[in-house]
Amino acid sequence: MPYLAHTGHAQLGALSLSFVGCTLTTVALGFIQWRVWLVSDREVISSGVAWVGVWRACFNSHTPVTPGNMVMHCRDISLTEAFTPPEIVAGQVLMLLSLLVGLCGNAGGVYALRNVYFGMGKNSPIRLAFITSGTLCLMAAVMSLTPLLWNMSAVKNNQTIKFPPEFKLPPAPDSQRVGCGIWVGLIGTGLMLVSGIIFCTYRLPVRSQNLEGSSSVTDSRGTLASTSAARGKDNLAFEVHEQ
């Protein structure tokens, strides 16, 4: 098998970017600061700021709105509740799928780089493995980008959410802004896009064959090494002596 280690440096960097992108997607999924609501009524929401994520809505309060807790009041946002807006439903479903698909893309990248650096056989599907990994990374990026942009658009349009009374949130905020959860998710999505493109652009070294059937392979220094020359020539004097 020809020397291929020098051809996978960019893809090794892409694997690192993909890993960081998946990590940031996981962090963004757990953040409650997707949509930051600013309210003027501070009777319950003491700080005047509430946070709406894809799984929970929270705010700080100095009144006992939660039994045994006078600091943070949180309520879970269920996928099946009637009040849950479609952009948050998309965030719950697509962000999880993006994380799973991105992890599969990372696994494919590890397999492809293992074949590149350790030469796991002449018929190893290296290019196919890189293309598959890149496609999975691009799919993961598209899956996460959809709910991120959707929620960002909802914030820009100051769309409200009709929370039930137990959430203790007003019918509509005075204003709202994009939280750090969306920004972290967008950074992770960008890294996944870049890594997917780099994976898909992998190319095997060019092989050429001459008329005598000997193959030439380009090494890391750009020179051609003929495999027929490496085999050498028979020693006729030695053969006559043996006879």
N, C-alpha and C positions, 0 to 999 in steps of 0.2 A: 504494500500500500504506500502511495507517495506521501512525502512529508507535507502535512496540512496545518501544523500548529500555527504557523505565521498567518494563516488566512482567517483565523477566528478571533483576533484581538477586538475588532469592533463589536462583534456579537457578544463577547465576554462583557464589554461595557454595557451593551444593551440589556444583558441579563441583570446587571446591577441596577440599571434604571427601572427595569420591570419589577424587580423586588421592592425597590423603594416606592414605586407607584402603587403596588398592591398594599403596602403598609400604610400609605397615606389614605387609600380608599377605606381601609379598615378604621383608621382614626376618624375620618370624616363621617363614617357611618355611625360611630358612637357619640359624636358631638351633639349637644342640644342647641348649639348656636347656629342653626341654619337661617332662621328668620328672627331678627331682633325687633321686638315690639316696644315702642315708646308710648307710654300712657301718662296722662296728667293726673288721674285719680289715684292718689297714693294711700288711700284708706286701707286697702288690702295689700297692694303691690307697693311695698315701702320704698323700694329703689326707683320705681317708675319704669322699670325695664323688665320685660318678660322674654323668655327664649322659647322658640318653637323648633324642635328638631323633627326627624322622621319617626322617632319612637316615643318621645316624651315632650311635654310642655311644662316649663318650670319658671318660677320667679322667687325672689327673696321677699320675705315678709316678717314683720315683728309681731304679727297677730297670730294666735293659735289656729291657723286654717288647717293644719295637719295635726292629728292627735300625737302628742309627745314631741313635736318638732315645731319650733317657732322661727326657724331660719329659712329653710328651703321647702317650698311646696311644689310637688311634681305629680303629674298624672300621665299615665301611659296612653298613647294613641294607638288604637287597635286598627288593624287592617280592615276589619269587617264593620266598623262603626259607620253609621249613616252620615255623621258630620265630617268624617275624614275626607279632605279634598283629594282629587285625583293626582295632583302632583306629589303629595306625600305618599299615597299608595304606590305610585311609580317609584319613588325613592326607596321604599321598603323592599319592593320586589327586585327592581333592576340593580340596585346597589349590591344586594346579596349575590345575584347572578353574576354581576361583574367581578366580584371578588372570587367566586368559584372558577369562572372562566380564566381569570388572570392567573390564578394559581396553577391551572392546567397548562397555561402558556409558559410559565416559569419552569414547570417540570419538563416540558418539551425542549426548552432551551438548554436545560442541564443535560438532557440525553444527547442532544445534537453536539454540544461542546465536548462531552465525554468522548464521542466518536472522533471529533476533530483532534483533540489533544492526545488521546491514547490509542487511536487507530484500531477500532473494534472489528475490523474485517474489510475485505475488498468491496463487498456489496452493501456496506452500511448506507442507509438512505439519509445521508447527511443533509443534502439540500432540501429534500422533502420534509425532514424534521424541522429545519429552520423555517420553512414556509408555513408549516402547520403552527409552529410556535408564534410566528409573527401574526398570522391570521387570528389566532386566539387572543393575542394581546390587543389587536385592533378591535375585535369584537367586544372585549372587556371595556375598552375606552369608550366605544359608542354607547354601550349599556349604561355606564356611569354618567356620561355627558348629558344624556337625555333628561334625567330627573334634576340634575344640577342646573341646567339652563332653564328648565321649566319652573323650578322654585325661584330662581333668580328673576325670571320674568314676573312671577306672582308678587315678589317683593317690590319690583319697580312700579308695578301697577297698583300697589297698596291694596291687594286683595285680602279680604278678611276670612276668618274661619269661625263658623257658628259652633263654638265649644259648648258643651253641656254646663249646667250651673255648678256642678261639683269641681270644675276646673278653676273657678273663681277668676276667670279672665273676662275682660270687657267684650262686648259684641264686635268692636272694631278698635284698632289702635289709632292714636293720633297720627303716627307715622311709623314706618318700619324701614329697616336697612338690612343689607345682606350680611350674614354672620360669617364667622371664621370657618364654620363647617363646610360651607360651599366653596370658599377659597381654597381650603386644603384639598377638597375633592377635585377641584379643577387642576391644581398642580399635579396631583396623582394621575389624573386622566391624561394630562399632557405628557408625562413621563411614559405612560403606557403607549401612547401614540408613537412617540419617538422610538421606543424600543421595538415596537411591532414593525415599523418601517425598516429599521436596521436589520432585523432578523430576515425580512423578506428580500433584502438586497444582497444576501450572501451568494457568492459565486465560487465554484470550484476552480482550481488552477487548470489552465488550458493544456491539453495533451495533443501531441502531433505524432503521426506515424509515417515513416518513410517507406519507400517501395520494397525494401528488404524485410519489412515486418518488424523492425526495431522501433520501440516507442521512446519518445523523448518527453521528459517532465521538467517543467520549470521549477528550479529550486528557489530558496528564499533570497538568493543574491541575483536572481534574474538570468542565470546562466542555464544552458541546456546540458543535461547529462544523458548520454545514450546508454540504454540498458544493454545493447548488444556489445558495446565496447567494454562494459563492466565484466562480461563473461570471458574475455580474453581469446587467445588463439591456441590451437593444439600445437604441441611440441613434436614435430615430425622426427627429429633425431632420437627422442626418447622412445617413440613408437617402434623405430627400426631396431633399436637396441633390445627392446623387449621381445621382438620377433626372433 
